[in-house]
Amino acid sequence: MKKKITLLVSAALFCLSTFTLADEITLYSHRHYEYDKVLFKKFSDETGIKVNVVKAGADELIERLKAEGDNSEADLLMTVDAGRLQRAKAAGLLQPVESKLLSERIPAAYRDSEGSWFGVSMRARILAYAKDRVELGELKSYEDLADPKWRGRIVVRSSSNIYNQSLMASIIAEHGVDDARVWAQAVRKNMARPPQGSDRDQIRAVAAGLADVAIVNTYYVGLLINSSEPKDQTVGKGTGIFFPNQSDRGTHVNVSGVGVTKASKNSEAAIRFIEFLVSDEAQAGFPQVSHEYPIVEGAPWSGLLDSWGEFKTDSLELGRLGELNAAAVTVFNEAGWE
């Protein structure tokens, strides 16, 4: 009889260990790319785990997680900026994760040192320029945009945009608040119009002759080149790409990233989802479809990204972008950068 009980217990433990993963997870996501739908379906097909997606802005999702507390159904938070992930971590909304695979595949600069969030794709904030009005030798660095030679020649989106806030955070990390404020004031004077619109709108403004240089993320140029609109294709193909600060700290980069929520009831499945996002298959798709750089070193780029060339990236740990976000917002406000 004793032997029979032992066998039954062993069988039960086997069943529990075999079916520990949940059959669905809920992802709070700020991303809005078509490639994500493809990725989520592939993950579901391979694992049998359904991905329920709730979309909203990053700040809205963070506030929702705060309000829901331990009752939240979210297992994962995904944003398009490391700064927001760091903010979620600071608010106690993410749990630390231990994964040998994630530690090995994701460079340390692109993941939280305590395992609270992980970058899965990368983009660079570069200078898009008019090839017929800007000599390549004129372009140097973000700092150089403060030079009066650029008066009336720069366009960029609002300071409320997280991409600009993170760029400013990187400048504060490099030069300090006071110098960053002086830079922001000078760049504001050099703008061809008040900050407005999206990154794609800045590139279109350069193509239309309103300005000569735009501060944008690389993948927006890719989206224009691959647009279904012929006009946007022409705009994208006619845009020059310049990676700033190649002679010193390197070009500012940021990531789309994801973390497991503290409230997650399905953390093992959530971790498996993140691990899937850095698999060879998933990484190969980011350059081809969303025109982002893969996060895993050695993963293939697309022909378009290859055509822009390799570049030196800023080695600043991306968690600093979140830590310096409040200072960045203050600097922008003091500089009159709307």
PyMOL commands that set and color helices and strands:
alter all, ss='L'
color gray80, all
select helices_A, chain A and resi 2-18+34-47+58-71+82-90+100-105+108-110+136-138+143-146+148-150+162-175+177-189+199-207+218-225+230-237+267-277+280-290+303-308+319-323+325-335
alter helices_A, ss='H'
color red, helices_A
select strands_A, chain A and resi 24-29+50-55+76-79+118-130+154-155+213-217+239-242+253-260+293-294
alter strands_A, ss='S'
color yellow, strands_A
deselect
rebuild
show_as cartoon
